[in-house]
Amino acid sequence: MSTPLLDVTDLRVAFTGRGFRPKAVEVLHGVSLSIGEGETLGIVGESGSGKTTIGRAVLGLVKPSGGRIRFQGADITHASPRDRRTLSKSIQVVFQDPYTSLNPSLTIGDTLSEPLVVQGATAGDARARVQMLLDQVGLPRDAGERLPREFSGGQRQRVAIARALAPKPKLIVCDEPVSALDLSTQARVMDLFIDIQRQTGVAYLFVSHDLAVVRHISHRVSVVYKGDIVETGPADLVTSTPEHPYTQRLLLAAPIADPVEQEKRRAERHRLAELHREQNVQAGVA
């Protein structure tokens, strides 16, 4: 078997609480996952499940308390700031909020060219690369001369995607990149992610709370519940016929147009939640 692009083994992350003599609270309890080149792994779970912490650990934004993270076979678990700057050429991120992830005082062209120039590109090469990126994400040719406030939410997220693509990364961590958008814009941006992956072969670690979103974009899905991965498998199977009660509840939580069927799904979700609680009590889980 070929070496995975990203290989996370027994990842643990703990945060220190507040107050007098605060204790460390572990939020990830030994998470393992892998992503191949050109693959999308969807990470799904409710708020507070730990899914975003996985992506932040890969990016070096939180410090693991245990386990190991390998990228292209190299251990990056405790990479130095200098090594992280080098890694940023290969690992990029698209954040959730397109309104706060862009500098409002910089033109789109400056936003996209700045990291290229820092990495050694000439001004001319950076301008050419920026124009290619704008074309790639479907923005008008004059977008580089405009400020972020002149764009819609969907267009700003396209700028954020272009910024992530600028250094030609191998992996992009996508942290709820469509949750702040309306449904029609979500669909267009997700299709853009898919098209870019086909063109460039980039891999995605795609974090979302929405099973429908990860079903649309992912090859495989891992479900996170209270800091543990409870189910992993092909996206079509995990998001249509899940085995774990928690994943089943996530599926039933998705709204549908039929109010009678929606009421049935709500009742079944409550039944599964109660069953899951009873199983935890029997197993001695707090």
N, C-alpha and C positions, 0 to 999 in steps of 0.2 A: 504494500500500500504506500502511496506517496505521502510525504509529510504534509499535514494540514497547514494552511496559511496561518490560522490562529488556533492555538491549542491551550485551553484553560483547564487546569487540573486542581481539584480540591480547593478552590478559591474561597478564602474566608476574609471577611471585612468586619471590623468592629469599630464603633464610634464611642467616644467617651461622653458620658452624660454630664449634667450640670450639678452644681451644688457642692456641699462639703464632702470631700473624699468621694468624688464621683466614680462609678464603676463603668467599665467598658461593656457596651451592649453589642453583641454580635448580630449583624444584620444579614450576612451571608454565611451559610453553614456548610461549606464544602461543595461549591458548585463546580461542575465539570462540563465543558462543551468544546466543540471544535467547528471550524468553518473552513471549507475548501476554497481554492481559488475560483472566483466567478460565482460563488454560491451566496444565497441569502438565507441567514438563520434568523427567524423571527423569535423574539423574546417577549412573551405576553404574560400579564398579571395585573392585579388590581394595584391601586395606589398604595405604597408602603410595602409592596411585596419584595422589593430588592432588585427589581429588573433594571432600573436606571443605574443602580450602584455597580452592576456588572459592567455596563458600558463605561462608566467613569473610571473603574479600575483598569480596564484595557487602555484607556486614554492617559492613565497616570494621574488623574485628578483626585483619586483617593488612594490611600496606601493600604495594600493588602496586609492582613495580620497572619495569613497562612496561605499555603498553596503556591501554585506556579502559573505564570502566563508566558507562553512562548509565541513568538511571531516569526514566521519563516524559519523555524527551528532554533532561533536564538531566545534565550531567557531575558525577558524585559520586565520581570516582576518588580524589580527595584532599580530600574534604569535611572541614571543620573539626569539632571536637567539638560546637560549637554547632549547626552544620548537621546533624550526625548525630543530635542530640537531636530536632530537628524531623523528620528522616527516620524516626525510630523510630515515628512515628504511621502511616507508610505501609509500612514494612518491619519485619516481626517475625520471630521465630525460635522453633522448637520443637527443643530439644536431645534427645540420645539417652537420657539416663538420667533417668527420672522420679523417682528416689529422691534425687538430688543437685541437681536443678534447682529445687526448691522450698525455701523457708526453713522449717525444721522448727518454729520458734518462732511463726510467724504462722498465724492461722486462714486457711482458704481464702478467706473473704470479704475479709480484709485484704490477702491476696496479690493478689486481683483488683482491688480498689478503689484500692489505693495508686497505681498508675500513672495511673488516671483522675483522681484528685484532684490529682496533680502537674501534669497537663495542663489543669487548670482546672475540672473538673467539681465541682459541689456534692456534699456528702455524700449528700443524698437521691437525686440523679441517679446517683451512683456505686452506691448500694445497688440501685437499680432495674436498672441495667445489669448488675450482678453476678448478680442473680436471673435475668435473661434469658439470660446466658451459661451459667449452670448448667443451665437448661432446654435450651439449644441443644446442649450436649455430653452430655446424658443423665444428669446427676447429680441425686441427690435434693435436695429443696428446702432441707433443713437442712444441706447440705454446707458452706455458707458459715460455719457456726458451729464446724466441726470442724478438727482439725489434720491435716497430711499423713500422719502415721503411722497414722491411722485408716482409710486407704484402701489398696486393692490397687495393684499396679503399673499396671494398665490404667486405673484410676480416676485415679491421679496424672497419667498422661499426658493424660487428658481435662482435668484442671485446667490443665496446661501449654498445651493447645490453647486453652482458654478465655482464659487470660492473653494468648496471642498475638492472639486475636480482639478483645480488649477495646478497643483504639483504632481498630477498623474498618480494618485495613490493606489495601493493594492486593496485597501480596506477602508470603508467609511462606516463609522458608528452613527446610526440614525436614531436620535433620541426623541421619540414622539414627533416626527417631523411633519405630520399632517393633522395632528389633533386640534390645532388652533385654526384650521381652515374649514370652510363650509363643505358640504358633501360633494358638490359638483367639482369644486376646486381640488378636494382631496383626490378624487378619481384621476384628474388630469396630472397632478403631481406624482401620484403613484405610477401612472403609465410612463411618466418621464423617467422615474427611477429605473423602471424595467428596460426602457429603450437605451438608456445610458449604459446599463450593465451589459446589454447585448453588444453595444458598440465598443466598449472599453475592456470588458472582462473584470471590472471591479467587483469586489465582494462587499456584502452589507451585513452588519450586525444591526438588525432592525428592531428597535424597542417600541412596544405599543401596549395599550390596555385593551385594544379592540381586536377581537378574533377575526372579524371580517376583513380588517386591514391586513393583518399578517397572512391570512388565507390568500389574499389577492397577490401579494408580492413575494412570499417566502417559498423556498424549496423545502425547508424543514422548520419545525416550530418546537421551542422549548417553553414549557409553562412553569412559571415561578410562583411559589406560594410560601409566604413567610420565610423567605431566605433559602428555600430549597427548590431545586428543579424536580417537579413531581411527575412530569410526562414529557417525552421527546419523541418525535417521529415525523414522517412525511406530512407536509402541511395539509393536504387534502384529507388525510385520515384523522389527524389530531383535531382539526376544526370541524369535522362532520360527524365522526363517531368516536369521541374521546372515551378513554377508559377510566381516568381518575375522576372522582366526584367533583373536585374543584373545577376541573376543565369543563365538565358537564354543566356546572352552575354558570360558568362564564358564557357558555354557548346559549343557555336558556335566558341569560340576562340581556341578550341582544334584542332590541325592540323590533316588532313586526307590525304591519298595518291592521291586521284582524284583531279587534278588541277581545273577542271570545277566545281565540287561540292564545292571545297574549296573557289572558287571565289563567289559562291552563298552564302555560309555561311558568308563570309566576308561582303558582301553587307547587309545581314540580320542583322549581328551584328551591323553595322553602323546605320541601320534603328532603331534598338531597343535602341541604345545609344541616338539617337536624340529624340526618343519618351520619354525616361526616363528623359532627360534634360527638355523637355517641361512640363512633369508632375511635376517635381520639381519646375519649375518656377511658374506654376499654384498654387502649394501648398505653395508657399512662402518660399521654401528651397533655401538657398544660394548655 
